[in-house]
């Protein structure tokens, strides 16, 4: 991982369920990220949900992406 690259982490199934219930959405409504993206952790597969943590001016913002096929 490069120092300028945002941190990507795979969510556990129970975390995915909580997130979807909190925002009352489905996986298909979330933004996508391709499975061959170099930033993804090695244990990710298609259909998993990834949390992206971006830092800007000392503040950390969280974004979520669903992994899709290449």
mmCIF file as gemmi writes it, N, C-alpha and C atoms, coordinates in Angstrom:
data_model
loop_
_atom_site.group_PDB
_atom_site.id
_atom_site.type_symbol
_atom_site.label_atom_id
_atom_site.label_alt_id
_atom_site.label_comp_id
_atom_site.label_asym_id
_atom_site.label_entity_id
_atom_site.label_seq_id
_atom_site.pdbx_PDB_ins_code
_atom_site.Cartn_x
_atom_site.Cartn_y
_atom_site.Cartn_z
_atom_site.occupancy
_atom_site.B_iso_or_equiv
_atom_site.pdbx_formal_charge
_atom_site.auth_seq_id
_atom_site.auth_asym_id
_atom_site.pdbx_PDB_model_num
ATOM 1 N N . UNK Axp A 1 ? 0.84 -1.177 0 1 0 ? 1 A 1
ATOM 2 C CA . UNK Axp A 1 ? 0 0 0 1 0 ? 1 A 1
ATOM 3 C C . UNK Axp A 1 ? 0.882 1.236 0 1 0 ? 1 A 1
ATOM 4 N N . UNK Axp A 2 ? 0.528 2.206 -0.798 1 0 ? 2 A 1
ATOM 5 C CA . UNK Axp A 2 ? 1.247 3.466 -0.904 1 0 ? 2 A 1
ATOM 6 C C . UNK Axp A 2 ? 0.755 4.44 0.168 1 0 ? 2 A 1
ATOM 7 N N . UNK Axp A 3 ? 1.615 5.338 0.615 1 0 ? 3 A 1
ATOM 8 C CA . UNK Axp A 3 ? 1.263 6.277 1.686 1 0 ? 3 A 1
ATOM 9 C C . UNK Axp A 3 ? 0.102 7.2 1.299 1 0 ? 3 A 1
ATOM 10 N N . UNK Axp A 4 ? -0.054 7.494 0.016 1 0 ? 4 A 1
ATOM 11 C CA . UNK Axp A 4 ? -1.132 8.381 -0.429 1 0 ? 4 A 1
ATOM 12 C C . UNK Axp A 4 ? -2.435 7.642 -0.731 1 0 ? 4 A 1
ATOM 13 N N . UNK Axp A 5 ? -2.371 6.323 -0.723 1 0 ? 5 A 1
ATOM 14 C CA . UNK Axp A 5 ? -3.541 5.512 -1.029 1 0 ? 5 A 1
ATOM 15 C C . UNK Axp A 5 ? -4.452 5.409 0.201 1 0 ? 5 A 1
ATOM 16 N N . UNK Axp A 6 ? -5.759 5.63 0.051 1 0 ? 6 A 1
ATOM 17 C CA . UNK Axp A 6 ? -6.674 5.482 1.184 1 0 ? 6 A 1
ATOM 18 C C . UNK Axp A 6 ? -6.696 4.034 1.676 1 0 ? 6 A 1
ATOM 19 N N . UNK Axp A 7 ? -6.963 3.846 2.951 1 0 ? 7 A 1
ATOM 20 C CA . UNK Axp A 7 ? -7.018 2.512 3.534 1 0 ? 7 A 1
ATOM 21 C C . UNK Axp A 7 ? -8.294 1.809 3.085 1 0 ? 7 A 1
ATOM 22 N N . UNK Axp A 8 ? -8.149 0.585 2.582 1 0 ? 8 A 1
ATOM 23 C CA . UNK Axp A 8 ? -9.278 -0.241 2.166 1 0 ? 8 A 1
ATOM 24 C C . UNK Axp A 8 ? -9.347 -1.443 3.102 1 0 ? 8 A 1
ATOM 25 N N . UNK Axp A 9 ? -10.52 -1.709 3.666 1 0 ? 9 A 1
ATOM 26 C CA . UNK Axp A 9 ? -10.669 -2.867 4.532 1 0 ? 9 A 1
ATOM 27 C C . UNK Axp A 9 ? -11.996 -3.567 4.254 1 0 ? 9 A 1
ATOM 28 N N . UNK Axp A 10 ? -11.924 -4.892 4.247 1 0 ? 10 A 1
ATOM 29 C CA . UNK Axp A 10 ? -13.102 -5.719 3.982 1 0 ? 10 A 1
ATOM 30 C C . UNK Axp A 10 ? -13.984 -5.761 5.229 1 0 ? 10 A 1
ATOM 31 N N . UNK Axp A 11 ? -15.292 -5.61 5.052 1 0 ? 11 A 1
ATOM 32 C CA . UNK Axp A 11 ? -16.216 -5.669 6.175 1 0 ? 11 A 1
ATOM 33 C C . UNK Axp A 11 ? -16.66 -7.101 6.435 1 0 ? 11 A 1
ATOM 34 N N . UNK Axp A 12 ? -16.905 -7.407 7.702 1 0 ? 12 A 1
ATOM 35 C CA . UNK Axp A 12 ? -17.419 -8.713 8.093 1 0 ? 12 A 1
ATOM 36 C C . UNK Axp A 12 ? -18.907 -8.767 7.761 1 0 ? 12 A 1
ATOM 37 N N . UNK Axp A 13 ? -19.475 -9.966 7.602 1 0 ? 13 A 1
ATOM 38 C CA . UNK Axp A 13 ? -20.905 -10.086 7.25 1 0 ? 13 A 1
ATOM 39 C C . UNK Axp A 13 ? -21.838 -9.345 8.204 1 0 ? 13 A 1
ATOM 40 N N . UNK Axp A 14 ? -21.554 -9.39 9.514 1 0 ? 14 A 1
ATOM 41 C CA . UNK Axp A 14 ? -22.436 -8.697 10.461 1 0 ? 14 A 1
ATOM 42 C C . UNK Axp A 14 ? -22.318 -7.18 10.322 1 0 ? 14 A 1
ATOM 43 N N . UNK Axp A 15 ? -21.136 -6.676 9.936 1 0 ? 15 A 1
ATOM 44 C CA . UNK Axp A 15 ? -20.965 -5.242 9.706 1 0 ? 15 A 1
ATOM 45 C C . UNK Axp A 15 ? -21.733 -4.798 8.464 1 0 ? 15 A 1
ATOM 46 N N . UNK Axp A 16 ? -21.743 -5.652 7.447 1 0 ? 16 A 1
ATOM 47 C CA . UNK Axp A 16 ? -22.484 -5.361 6.22 1 0 ? 16 A 1
ATOM 48 C C . UNK Axp A 16 ? -23.977 -5.263 6.532 1 0 ? 16 A 1
ATOM 49 N N . UNK Axp A 17 ? -24.486 -6.22 7.282 1 0 ? 17 A 1
ATOM 50 C CA . UNK Axp A 17 ? -25.906 -6.227 7.649 1 0 ? 17 A 1
ATOM 51 C C . UNK Axp A 17 ? -26.279 -4.96 8.414 1 0 ? 17 A 1
ATOM 52 N N . UNK Axp A 18 ? -25.473 -4.568 9.392 1 0 ? 18 A 1
ATOM 53 C CA . UNK Axp A 18 ? -25.741 -3.362 10.182 1 0 ? 18 A 1
ATOM 54 C C . UNK Axp A 18 ? -25.764 -2.121 9.294 1 0 ? 18 A 1
ATOM 55 N N . UNK Axp A 19 ? -24.797 -2.023 8.383 1 0 ? 19 A 1
ATOM 56 C CA . UNK Axp A 19 ? -24.705 -0.866 7.494 1 0 ? 19 A 1
ATOM 57 C C . UNK Axp A 19 ? -25.927 -0.761 6.585 1 0 ? 19 A 1
ATOM 58 N N . UNK Axp A 20 ? -26.302 -1.881 5.982 1 0 ? 20 A 1
ATOM 59 C CA . UNK Axp A 20 ? -27.456 -1.886 5.073 1 0 ? 20 A 1
ATOM 60 C C . UNK Axp A 20 ? -28.75 -1.548 5.814 1 0 ? 20 A 1
ATOM 61 N N . UNK Axp A 21 ? -28.9 -2.043 7.028 1 0 ? 21 A 1
ATOM 62 C CA . UNK Axp A 21 ? -30.089 -1.731 7.819 1 0 ? 21 A 1
ATOM 63 C C . UNK Axp A 21 ? -30.086 -0.271 8.268 1 0 ? 21 A 1
ATOM 64 N N . UNK Axp A 22 ? -28.923 0.233 8.648 1 0 ? 22 A 1
ATOM 65 C CA . UNK Axp A 22 ? -28.817 1.621 9.117 1 0 ? 22 A 1
ATOM 66 C C . UNK Axp A 22 ? -29.285 2.609 8.053 1 0 ? 22 A 1
ATOM 67 N N . UNK Axp A 23 ? -28.861 2.385 6.808 1 0 ? 23 A 1
ATOM 68 C CA . UNK Axp A 23 ? -29.211 3.299 5.723 1 0 ? 23 A 1
ATOM 69 C C . UNK Axp A 23 ? -30.399 2.832 4.894 1 0 ? 23 A 1
ATOM 70 N N . UNK Axp A 24 ? -30.973 1.662 5.233 1 0 ? 24 A 1
ATOM 71 C CA . UNK Axp A 24 ? -32.125 1.099 4.534 1 0 ? 24 A 1
ATOM 72 C C . UNK Axp A 24 ? -31.873 1.009 3.025 1 0 ? 24 A 1
ATOM 73 N N . UNK Axp A 25 ? -30.755 0.362 2.68 1 0 ? 25 A 1
ATOM 74 C CA . UNK Axp A 25 ? -30.362 0.2 1.284 1 0 ? 25 A 1
ATOM 75 C C . UNK Axp A 25 ? -29.985 -1.252 1.014 1 0 ? 25 A 1
ATOM 76 N N . UNK Axp A 26 ? -29.748 -1.553 -0.265 1 0 ? 26 A 1
ATOM 77 C CA . UNK Axp A 26 ? -29.256 -2.876 -0.646 1 0 ? 26 A 1
ATOM 78 C C . UNK Axp A 26 ? -27.849 -2.72 -1.233 1 0 ? 26 A 1
ATOM 79 N N . UNK Axp A 27 ? -27.149 -3.832 -1.39 1 0 ? 27 A 1
ATOM 80 C CA . UNK Axp A 27 ? -25.791 -3.792 -1.948 1 0 ? 27 A 1
ATOM 81 C C . UNK Axp A 27 ? -25.764 -3.172 -3.346 1 0 ? 27 A 1
ATOM 82 N N . UNK Axp A 28 ? -26.811 -3.406 -4.123 1 0 ? 28 A 1
ATOM 83 C CA . UNK Axp A 28 ? -26.841 -2.896 -5.491 1 0 ? 28 A 1
ATOM 84 C C . UNK Axp A 28 ? -26.916 -1.374 -5.554 1 0 ? 28 A 1
ATOM 85 N N . UNK Axp A 29 ? -27.286 -0.736 -4.461 1 0 ? 29 A 1
ATOM 86 C CA . UNK Axp A 29 ? -27.394 0.726 -4.437 1 0 ? 29 A 1
ATOM 87 C C . UNK Axp A 29 ? -26.082 1.418 -4.062 1 0 ? 29 A 1
ATOM 88 N N . UNK Axp A 30 ? -25.089 0.643 -3.662 1 0 ? 30 A 1
ATOM 89 C CA . UNK Axp A 30 ? -23.8 1.22 -3.278 1 0 ? 30 A 1
ATOM 90 C C . UNK Axp A 30 ? -22.888 1.378 -4.494 1 0 ? 30 A 1
ATOM 91 N N . UNK Axp A 31 ? -21.919 2.304 -4.422 1 0 ? 31 A 1
ATOM 92 C CA . UNK Axp A 31 ? -20.95 2.445 -5.513 1 0 ? 31 A 1
ATOM 93 C C . UNK Axp A 31 ? -20.141 1.162 -5.675 1 0 ? 31 A 1
ATOM 94 N N . UNK Axp A 32 ? -19.563 0.985 -6.845 1 0 ? 32 A 1
ATOM 95 C CA . UNK Axp A 32 ? -18.837 -0.241 -7.176 1 0 ? 32 A 1
ATOM 96 C C . UNK Axp A 32 ? -17.324 0 -7.242 1 0 ? 32 A 1
ATOM 97 N N . UNK Axp A 33 ? -16.57 -1.093 -7.095 1 0 ? 33 A 1
ATOM 98 C CA . UNK Axp A 33 ? -15.125 -1.088 -7.304 1 0 ? 33 A 1
ATOM 99 C C . UNK Axp A 33 ? -14.78 -2.417 -7.971 1 0 ? 33 A 1
ATOM 100 N N . UNK Axp A 34 ? -13.91 -2.39 -8.954 1 0 ? 34 A 1
ATOM 101 C CA . UNK Axp A 34 ? -13.576 -3.614 -9.694 1 0 ? 34 A 1
ATOM 102 C C . UNK Axp A 34 ? -12.663 -4.522 -8.883 1 0 ? 34 A 1
ATOM 103 N N . UNK Axp A 35 ? -12.84 -5.818 -9.073 1 0 ? 35 A 1
ATOM 104 C CA . UNK Axp A 35 ? -12.1 -6.825 -8.318 1 0 ? 35 A 1
ATOM 105 C C . UNK Axp A 35 ? -10.6 -6.775 -8.577 1 0 ? 35 A 1
ATOM 106 N N . UNK Axp A 36 ? -10.187 -6.205 -9.695 1 0 ? 36 A 1
ATOM 107 C CA . UNK Axp A 36 ? -8.757 -6.139 -10.007 1 0 ? 36 A 1
ATOM 108 C C . UNK Axp A 36 ? -8.111 -4.832 -9.544 1 0 ? 36 A 1
ATOM 109 N N . UNK Axp A 37 ? -8.815 -4.029 -8.766 1 0 ? 37 A 1
ATOM 110 C CA . UNK Axp A 37 ? -8.263 -2.781 -8.243 1 0 ? 37 A 1
ATOM 111 C C . UNK Axp A 37 ? -7.098 -3.098 -7.309 1 0 ? 37 A 1
ATOM 112 N N . UNK Axp A 38 ? -5.978 -2.453 -7.511 1 0 ? 38 A 1
ATOM 113 C CA . UNK Axp A 38 ? -4.759 -2.731 -6.747 1 0 ? 38 A 1
ATOM 114 C C . UNK Axp A 38 ? -4.887 -2.365 -5.271 1 0 ? 38 A 1
ATOM 115 N N . UNK Axp A 39 ? -5.815 -1.508 -4.905 1 0 ? 39 A 1
ATOM 116 C CA . UNK Axp A 39 ? -5.951 -1.064 -3.519 1 0 ? 39 A 1
ATOM 117 C C . UNK Axp A 39 ? -6.671 -2.084 -2.631 1 0 ? 39 A 1
ATOM 118 N N . UNK Axp A 40 ? -7.361 -3.047 -3.233 1 0 ? 40 A 1
ATOM 119 C CA . UNK Axp A 40 ? -8.148 -4.001 -2.456 1 0 ? 40 A 1
ATOM 120 C C . UNK Axp A 40 ? -7.261 -4.972 -1.686 1 0 ? 40 A 1
ATOM 121 N N . UNK Axp A 41 ? -7.688 -5.359 -0.474 1 0 ? 41 A 1
ATOM 122 C CA . UNK Axp A 41 ? -6.96 -6.396 0.264 1 0 ? 41 A 1
ATOM 123 C C . UNK Axp A 41 ? -7.001 -7.714 -0.498 1 0 ? 41 A 1
ATOM 124 N N . UNK Axp A 42 ? -6.025 -8.566 -0.27 1 0 ? 42 A 1
ATOM 125 C CA . UNK Axp A 42 ? -5.881 -9.82 -1.025 1 0 ? 42 A 1
ATOM 126 C C . UNK Axp A 42 ? -7.028 -10.809 -0.815 1 0 ? 42 A 1
ATOM 127 N N . UNK Axp A 43 ? -7.701 -10.774 0.334 1 0 ? 43 A 1
ATOM 128 C CA . UNK Axp A 43 ? -8.734 -11.766 0.637 1 0 ? 43 A 1
ATOM 129 C C . UNK Axp A 43 ? -10.124 -11.386 0.139 1 0 ? 43 A 1
ATOM 130 N N . UNK Axp A 44 ? -10.23 -10.349 -0.673 1 0 ? 44 A 1
ATOM 131 C CA . UNK Axp A 44 ? -11.535 -9.893 -1.164 1 0 ? 44 A 1
ATOM 132 C C . UNK Axp A 44 ? -11.965 -10.659 -2.408 1 0 ? 44 A 1
ATOM 133 N N . UNK Axp A 45 ? -13.289 -10.814 -2.533 1 0 ? 45 A 1
ATOM 134 C CA . UNK Axp A 45 ? -13.84 -11.462 -3.721 1 0 ? 45 A 1
ATOM 135 C C . UNK Axp A 45 ? -15.086 -10.704 -4.166 1 0 ? 45 A 1
ATOM 136 N N . UNK Axp A 46 ? -15.593 -11.033 -5.338 1 0 ? 46 A 1
ATOM 137 C CA . UNK Axp A 46 ? -16.763 -10.362 -5.891 1 0 ? 46 A 1
ATOM 138 C C . UNK Axp A 46 ? -17.946 -10.494 -4.92 1 0 ? 46 A 1
ATOM 139 N N . UNK Axp A 47 ? -18.628 -9.377 -4.668 1 0 ? 47 A 1
ATOM 140 C CA . UNK Axp A 47 ? -19.779 -9.361 -3.776 1 0 ? 47 A 1
ATOM 141 C C . UNK Axp A 47 ? -19.457 -8.857 -2.378 1 0 ? 47 A 1
ATOM 142 N N . UNK Axp A 48 ? -18.173 -8.79 -2.032 1 0 ? 48 A 1
ATOM 143 C CA . UNK Axp A 48 ? -17.78 -8.283 -0.711 1 0 ? 48 A 1
ATOM 144 C C . UNK Axp A 48 ? -17.961 -6.777 -0.645 1 0 ? 48 A 1
ATOM 145 N N . UNK Axp A 49 ? -18.052 -6.254 0.562 1 0 ? 49 A 1
ATOM 146 C CA . UNK Axp A 49 ? -18.177 -4.819 0.794 1 0 ? 49 A 1
ATOM 147 C C . UNK Axp A 49 ? -16.878 -4.32 1.423 1 0 ? 49 A 1
ATOM 148 N N . UNK Axp A 50 ? -16.365 -3.212 0.884 1 0 ? 50 A 1
ATOM 149 C CA . UNK Axp A 50 ? -15.1 -2.651 1.334 1 0 ? 50 A 1
ATOM 150 C C . UNK Axp A 50 ? -15.333 -1.247 1.866 1 0 ? 50 A 1
ATOM 151 N N . UNK Axp A 51 ? -14.698 -0.952 3.008 1 0 ? 51 A 1
ATOM 152 C CA . UNK Axp A 51 ? -14.744 0.394 3.572 1 0 ? 51 A 1
ATOM 153 C C . UNK Axp A 51 ? -13.463 1.109 3.168 1 0 ? 51 A 1
ATOM 154 N N . UNK Axp A 52 ? -13.606 2.311 2.602 1 0 ? 52 A 1
ATOM 155 C CA . UNK Axp A 52 ? -12.475 3.127 2.189 1 0 ? 52 A 1
ATOM 156 C C . UNK Axp A 52 ? -12.395 4.312 3.153 1 0 ? 52 A 1
ATOM 157 N N . UNK Axp A 53 ? -11.236 4.469 3.801 1 0 ? 53 A 1
ATOM 158 C CA . UNK Axp A 53 ? -11.045 5.562 4.759 1 0 ? 53 A 1
ATOM 159 C C . UNK Axp A 53 ? -10.115 6.598 4.148 1 0 ? 53 A 1
ATOM 160 N N . UNK Axp A 54 ? -10.666 7.763 3.855 1 0 ? 54 A 1
ATOM 161 C CA . UNK Axp A 54 ? -9.876 8.851 3.267 1 0 ? 54 A 1
ATOM 162 C C . UNK Axp A 54 ? -9.622 9.918 4.317 1 0 ? 54 A 1
ATOM 163 N N . UNK Axp A 55 ? -8.378 10.397 4.375 1 0 ? 55 A 1
ATOM 164 C CA . UNK Axp A 55 ? -8.009 11.446 5.321 1 0 ? 55 A 1
ATOM 165 C C . UNK Axp A 55 ? -7.862 12.764 4.572 1 0 ? 55 A 1
ATOM 166 N N . UNK Axp A 56 ? -8.471 13.812 5.136 1 0 ? 56 A 1
ATOM 167 C CA . UNK Axp A 56 ? -8.363 15.141 4.56 1 0 ? 56 A 1
ATOM 168 C C . UNK Axp A 56 ? -8.365 16.168 5.683 1 0 ? 56 A 1
ATOM 169 N N . UNK Axp A 57 ? -7.271 16.871 5.806 1 0 ? 57 A 1
ATOM 170 C CA . UNK Axp A 57 ? -7.124 17.918 6.828 1 0 ? 57 A 1
ATOM 171 C C . UNK Axp A 57 ? -7.4 17.384 8.232 1 0 ? 57 A 1
ATOM 172 N N . UNK Axp A 58 ? -6.86 16.206 8.533 1 0 ? 58 A 1
ATOM 173 C CA . UNK Axp A 58 ? -7.006 15.621 9.853 1 0 ? 58 A 1
ATOM 174 C C . UNK Axp A 58 ? -8.319 14.906 10.107 1 0 ? 58 A 1
ATOM 175 N N . UNK Axp A 59 ? -9.245 14.963 9.17 1 0 ? 59 A 1
ATOM 176 C CA . UNK Axp A 59 ? -10.55 14.317 9.314 1 0 ? 59 A 1
ATOM 177 C C . UNK Axp A 59 ? -10.582 13.046 8.467 1 0 ? 59 A 1
ATOM 178 N N . UNK Axp A 60 ? -11.137 11.976 9.015 1 0 ? 60 A 1
ATOM 179 C CA . UNK Axp A 60 ? -11.254 10.714 8.283 1 0 ? 60 A 1
ATOM 180 C C . UNK Axp A 60 ? -12.699 10.543 7.816 1 0 ? 60 A 1
ATOM 181 N N . UNK Axp A 61 ? -12.864 10.344 6.516 1 0 ? 61 A 1
ATOM 182 C CA . UNK Axp A 61 ? -14.193 10.114 5.939 1 0 ? 61 A 1
ATOM 183 C C . UNK Axp A 61 ? -14.276 8.663 5.486 1 0 ? 61 A 1
ATOM 184 N N . UNK Axp A 62 ? -15.416 8.032 5.72 1 0 ? 62 A 1
ATOM 185 C CA . UNK Axp A 62 ? -15.618 6.639 5.336 1 0 ? 62 A 1
ATOM 186 C C . UNK Axp A 62 ? -16.531 6.549 4.12 1 0 ? 62 A 1
ATOM 187 N N . UNK Axp A 63 ? -16.13 5.707 3.186 1 0 ? 63 A 1
ATOM 188 C CA . UNK Axp A 63 ? -16.908 5.437 1.98 1 0 ? 63 A 1
ATOM 189 C C . UNK Axp A 63 ? -17.002 3.928 1.836 1 0 ? 63 A 1
ATOM 190 N N . UNK Axp A 64 ? -18.049 3.461 1.189 1 0 ? 64 A 1
ATOM 191 C CA . UNK Axp A 64 ? -18.249 2.021 1.027 1 0 ? 64 A 1
ATOM 192 C C . UNK Axp A 64 ? -18.383 1.679 -0.444 1 0 ? 64 A 1
ATOM 193 N N . UNK Axp A 65 ? -17.793 0.547 -0.829 1 0 ? 65 A 1
ATOM 194 C CA . UNK Axp A 65 ? -17.828 0.073 -2.214 1 0 ? 65 A 1
ATOM 195 C C . UNK Axp A 65 ? -18.11 -1.41 -2.245 1 0 ? 65 A 1
ATOM 196 N N . UNK Axp A 66 ? -18.88 -1.852 -3.245 1 0 ? 66 A 1
ATOM 197 C CA . UNK Axp A 66 ? -19.142 -3.276 -3.478 1 0 ? 66 A 1
ATOM 198 C C . UNK Axp A 66 ? -18.197 -3.732 -4.575 1 0 ? 66 A 1
ATOM 199 N N . UNK Axp A 67 ? -17.584 -4.88 -4.375 1 0 ? 67 A 1
ATOM 200 C CA . UNK Axp A 67 ? -16.642 -5.419 -5.361 1 0 ? 67 A 1
ATOM 201 C C . UNK Axp A 67 ? -17.425 -6.124 -6.466 1 0 ? 67 A 1
ATOM 202 N N . UNK Axp A 68 ? -17.11 -5.724 -7.71 1 0 ? 68 A 1
ATOM 203 C CA . UNK Axp A 68 ? -17.755 -6.338 -8.89 1 0 ? 68 A 1
ATOM 204 C C . UNK Axp A 68 ? -16.695 -7.031 -9.738 1 0 ? 68 A 1
ATOM 205 N N . UNK Axp A 69 ? -17.129 -7.826 -10.694 1 0 ? 69 A 1
ATOM 206 C CA . UNK Axp A 69 ? -16.212 -8.556 -11.582 1 0 ? 69 A 1
ATOM 207 C C . UNK Axp A 69 ? -15.391 -7.578 -12.421 1 0 ? 69 A 1
ATOM 208 N N . UNK Axp A 70 ? -14.286 -8.076 -12.911 1 0 ? 70 A 1
ATOM 209 C CA . UNK Axp A 70 ? -13.351 -7.263 -13.687 1 0 ? 70 A 1
ATOM 210 C C . UNK Axp A 70 ? -13.914 -6.701 -14.944 1 0 ? 70 A 1
